[in-house]
């Protein structure tokens, strides 16, 4: 993290008025609960992640999506980062330096797509498929972007906030089903 600046003043001290905003690899950085969070744009995403791999972030622990469609108290973003409906979050770890890094990239509803990270971290194949399956966010260049949790003929993406949940009766014993939305 050669070009990262401190994100907070020491405990009990106000931040310096002249302090420059924290950046890492040219992207704004925030501190959330003591964890460094970097916010690349979609255009910077793949290049920044290649550079972070070169910096020693040798494992991507997770890739997941968030849908902010109905979230009124959304987490604040640093200046210059425009909030979008979706966000893809990555958790990276540097085993040599024993550091972790969270990456949050905004993804618009109209173009819900990012480059796949499979070539950088082959372990991202399954979590990218899960994010596609549940949110409909596509990962270009993915080796097998097919459903992983839902049946292939499933319509829609169940973790989208506008997905109609509906009701499916569940049979608990022969001849007895629970009413929709109730206990039987």
C-alpha positions as CSV (number, residue, x, y, z in Angstrom):
1,X,0.0,0.0,0.0
2,X,2.8,2.3,-1.0
3,X,0.6,5.3,-1.9
4,X,-2.0,5.0,0.8
5,X,-2.4,7.9,3.2
6,X,-3.6,7.6,6.7
7,X,-7.4,7.5,6.8
8,X,-8.0,8.8,10.3
9,X,-6.2,11.0,12.9
10,X,-4.9,9.3,16.0
11,X,-7.6,8.4,18.6
12,X,-8.8,11.5,20.3
13,X,-7.3,14.0,17.8
14,X,-9.3,15.8,15.1
15,X,-8.2,15.2,11.5
16,X,-5.8,17.8,10.2
17,X,-7.7,20.5,8.1
18,X,-5.0,20.4,5.4
19,X,-4.9,16.6,5.1
20,X,-5.3,15.2,1.6
21,X,-8.0,12.6,1.1
22,X,-6.6,9.1,1.4
23,X,-5.9,7.2,-1.9
24,X,-4.6,3.8,-2.8
25,X,-3.5,3.1,-6.4
26,X,-5.2,6.4,-7.4
27,X,-8.6,5.4,-5.8
28,X,-10.3,7.0,-2.8
29,X,-9.9,5.1,0.4
30,X,-12.1,5.0,3.5
31,X,-11.7,3.3,6.9
32,X,-14.6,1.2,8.1
33,X,-14.2,-0.3,11.5
34,X,-10.4,-0.3,11.1
35,X,-10.5,-2.0,7.7
36,X,-9.2,-0.2,4.6
37,X,-11.8,0.1,1.9
38,X,-10.8,1.2,-1.6
39,X,-13.4,2.6,-4.1
40,X,-12.3,2.2,-7.7
41,X,-14.6,3.2,-10.5
42,X,-15.7,0.5,-13.0
43,X,-13.2,1.8,-15.5
44,X,-10.3,1.5,-12.9
45,X,-11.5,-1.8,-11.5
46,X,-9.5,-4.4,-13.4
47,X,-6.2,-2.3,-13.5
48,X,-6.4,-1.5,-9.8
49,X,-7.0,-5.2,-8.9
50,X,-4.0,-6.2,-11.1
51,X,-1.9,-3.7,-9.2
52,X,-3.1,-5.0,-5.9
53,X,-2.2,-8.5,-6.8
54,X,1.3,-7.3,-7.7
55,X,1.3,-5.5,-4.3
56,X,0.9,-8.9,-2.6
57,X,-2.9,-9.3,-2.3
58,X,-2.5,-12.9,-3.3
59,X,-6.0,-14.2,-2.3
60,X,-9.5,-13.0,-3.0
61,X,-11.6,-14.3,-0.1
62,X,-15.0,-13.4,-1.5
63,X,-16.9,-11.6,-4.2
64,X,-20.5,-10.6,-3.5
65,X,-23.2,-8.2,-4.6
66,X,-25.4,-5.6,-2.8
67,X,-28.6,-4.1,-4.2
68,X,-29.3,-0.6,-2.8
69,X,-32.6,-0.1,-4.6
70,X,-34.6,0.3,-1.4
71,X,-31.9,1.1,1.1
72,X,-32.5,4.6,2.5
73,X,-29.5,4.7,4.9
74,X,-26.9,3.7,2.4
75,X,-23.3,3.8,3.5
76,X,-21.6,7.1,2.5
77,X,-19.2,7.0,-0.4
78,X,-16.1,9.1,-0.8
79,X,-16.2,12.3,-2.9
80,X,-16.0,11.5,-6.6
81,X,-17.7,8.0,-6.3
82,X,-21.3,8.1,-7.7
83,X,-23.7,5.7,-5.9
84,X,-25.3,3.2,-8.2
85,X,-28.0,0.6,-7.6
86,X,-25.5,-2.3,-7.3
87,X,-22.2,-2.6,-5.6
88,X,-19.8,-5.5,-6.0
89,X,-17.6,-6.0,-2.9
90,X,-14.3,-8.0,-2.8
91,X,-12.4,-9.1,0.2
92,X,-8.6,-9.4,-0.4
93,X,-5.8,-10.7,1.8
94,X,-2.1,-10.2,1.7
95,X,-0.6,-13.3,3.4
96,X,2.9,-11.9,3.5
97,X,2.0,-8.6,5.2
98,X,-1.0,-10.0,7.1
99,X,-3.3,-7.3,5.8
100,X,-6.8,-7.3,4.5
101,X,-8.5,-4.9,2.0
102,X,-12.1,-4.4,1.0
103,X,-12.8,-3.2,-2.5
104,X,-16.2,-1.6,-3.3
105,X,-17.1,-0.8,-6.9
106,X,-20.4,0.8,-8.0
107,X,-22.3,-1.0,-10.8
108,X,-25.2,0.7,-12.6
109,X,-28.5,-1.1,-13.1
110,X,-28.5,-0.3,-16.9
111,X,-25.0,-1.9,-17.4
112,X,-24.7,-4.4,-14.6
113,X,-21.4,-5.9,-15.7
114,X,-17.7,-6.0,-14.6
115,X,-14.7,-7.8,-15.9
116,X,-14.2,-11.3,-14.4
117,X,-11.3,-11.7,-12.0
118,X,-10.8,-15.4,-12.8
119,X,-7.5,-14.8,-14.6
120,X,-6.1,-13.0,-11.5
121,X,-7.6,-15.2,-8.8
122,X,-9.1,-18.4,-10.1
123,X,-11.0,-18.9,-6.8
124,X,-13.4,-16.1,-7.9
125,X,-15.1,-18.4,-10.4
126,X,-17.8,-19.6,-8.0
127,X,-18.5,-16.3,-6.1
128,X,-18.8,-14.5,-9.4
129,X,-21.3,-17.1,-10.6
130,X,-23.3,-16.7,-7.3
131,X,-23.3,-12.9,-7.7
132,X,-24.6,-13.3,-11.3
133,X,-27.2,-15.9,-10.2
134,X,-28.6,-13.9,-7.3
135,X,-28.2,-10.3,-8.6
136,X,-27.9,-10.6,-12.4
137,X,-24.5,-8.8,-12.4
138,X,-22.5,-10.2,-15.3
139,X,-18.8,-10.8,-15.3
140,X,-17.3,-10.5,-18.8
141,X,-14.6,-13.0,-19.6
142,X,-15.8,-15.5,-17.0
143,X,-15.1,-19.1,-18.1
144,X,-18.6,-20.4,-17.2
145,X,-21.1,-17.7,-16.2
146,X,-24.1,-20.0,-15.6
147,X,-26.4,-20.3,-12.6
148,X,-24.9,-22.0,-9.6
149,X,-27.6,-21.9,-6.9
150,X,-30.9,-21.7,-8.9
151,X,-32.1,-24.1,-11.5
152,X,-31.0,-23.2,-15.1
153,X,-34.6,-22.4,-16.1
154,X,-35.2,-20.0,-13.1
155,X,-36.5,-16.6,-14.1
156,X,-35.0,-13.6,-12.4
157,X,-32.4,-13.0,-9.7
158,X,-33.7,-13.7,-6.2
159,X,-31.6,-11.2,-4.2
160,X,-32.6,-8.2,-6.2
161,X,-34.8,-5.9,-4.1
162,X,-37.5,-5.7,-6.8
163,X,-37.7,-9.6,-7.2
164,X,-41.2,-10.8,-6.4
165,X,-40.9,-13.3,-3.6
166,X,-44.4,-14.8,-3.9
167,X,-45.5,-17.7,-1.8
168,X,-44.8,-21.4,-2.3
169,X,-46.8,-23.8,0.0
170,X,-44.6,-26.2,1.9
171,X,-45.8,-29.7,2.6
172,X,-44.9,-30.7,6.2
173,X,-46.7,-34.0,6.3
174,X,-48.9,-36.0,3.9
175,X,-52.0,-34.0,3.2
176,X,-51.0,-31.0,5.3
177,X,-49.6,-27.8,3.8
178,X,-48.8,-24.5,5.4
179,X,-50.9,-21.6,4.2
180,X,-48.9,-19.0,2.2
181,X,-47.0,-16.8,4.6
182,X,-48.2,-18.6,7.7
183,X,-47.5,-21.5,9.9
184,X,-49.3,-24.7,9.4
